[in-house]
């Protein structure tokens, strides 16, 4: 447990320092535009639709494609 905490302490300090630097600048609030959200939602929905279609096709034709 001690080695895990030791290994995680350096990245944690680095991350805290980076967050503090960003807050000190104050010019970037980190807002995400609605267009970005729409694009991400569409990409995830498309990937899920493709995965679902592939799963349905493989389930339906599983017996027929075992010899390929």
Secondary structure per residue as TSV (DSSP state, phi and psi in degrees):
chain	resnum	aa	ss	phi	psi
A	1	X	-	360.0	-38.5
A	2	X	H	-65.3	-40.1
A	3	X	H	-67.0	-35.8
A	4	X	H	-64.3	-44.3
A	5	X	H	-64.6	-37.3
A	6	X	H	-65.1	-41.8
A	7	X	H	-68.9	-31.5
A	8	X	H	-86.0	-13.1
A	9	X	H	-71.4	-39.0
A	10	X	H	-65.1	-49.5
A	11	X	H	-61.7	-33.7
A	12	X	H	-65.6	-44.0
A	13	X	H	-62.5	-42.3
A	14	X	H	-61.9	-44.6
A	15	X	H	-64.3	-43.3
A	16	X	H	-61.3	-39.4
A	17	X	H	-65.8	-41.0
A	18	X	H	-65.6	-40.5
A	19	X	H	-64.7	-41.6
A	20	X	H	-64.0	-38.8
A	21	X	H	-62.7	-43.2
A	22	X	H	-64.2	-39.4
A	23	X	H	-70.2	-32.2
A	24	X	H	-67.5	-35.6
A	25	X	H	-67.6	-46.8
A	26	X	-	74.9	-2.3
A	27	X	S	-87.7	-21.2
A	28	X	-	-112.5	114.5
A	29	X	-	-88.8	-9.6
A	30	X	-	79.2	24.7
A	31	X	-	-69.5	140.3
A	32	X	-	-105.2	129.6
A	33	X	-	-72.1	156.7
A	34	X	H	-65.2	-30.0
A	35	X	H	-63.8	-41.5
A	36	X	H	-63.2	-41.5
A	37	X	H	-64.1	-43.3
A	38	X	H	-62.5	-42.3
A	39	X	H	-63.7	-43.9
A	40	X	H	-64.6	-42.0
A	41	X	H	-64.0	-42.1
A	42	X	H	-65.0	-39.6
A	43	X	H	-65.4	-43.9
A	44	X	H	-66.7	-42.0
A	45	X	H	-64.1	-40.4
A	46	X	H	-63.8	-42.5
A	47	X	H	-64.3	-40.3
A	48	X	H	-66.4	-38.0
A	49	X	H	-65.0	-43.0
A	50	X	H	-64.7	-45.0
A	51	X	H	-63.3	-41.0
A	52	X	H	-65.0	-40.2
A	53	X	H	-64.7	-44.6
A	54	X	H	-62.2	-41.6
A	55	X	H	-63.9	-41.5
A	56	X	H	-65.5	-42.9
A	57	X	H	-66.4	-43.7
A	58	X	H	-65.3	-36.6
A	59	X	H	-67.7	-41.6
A	60	X	H	-68.1	-43.4
A	61	X	T	-105.5	24.5
A	62	X	T	-59.8	-42.9
A	63	X	T	-68.5	-29.7
A	64	X	T	-82.5	-25.4
A	65	X	S	-103.9	12.2
A	66	X	T	-69.8	-22.3
A	67	X	T	-87.5	-0.8
A	68	X	-	-75.9	360.0
